[in-house]
């Protein structure tokens, strides 16, 4: 299994829409960061799916090391 690649050392600010399903890139290889584009195929890594509970701006992890995936918890400051 491959290790995730940090896409960037800061979070991605995104606007989420209530009730919409999202797939967060866990491998770091997607060209559509922070969302999955299928680039993980063959790595043994899988995206993390979630449904937005409310419409809001959210900060999704860019370093791929957060303890609260897919959301940023500040781990990028130590990576």
C-alpha positions, 0 to 999 in steps of 0.5 A: 500500500502506498503512502499518501502524498501531501497535496499542500501544507495547508488546508483547502477552504471549500464551500459545502452544500447541505445534503450533498455527498463529497469524496475527499482525496486521501492519497494526495494524487488527485488533480481536483484537490481536495476532492477525489478524481480516481487517481488513487487506483492501484495505490491501496488508498481510498477516498473518504466520503461524507455528506455535508450536514449544513451549507458552510465553508469548511477547511479540508485537510491538504497534508493528508495527515489530519487526525480528523480526516477529511477536515483539517486539525492543524497537523500540517503545522507539524508535517 
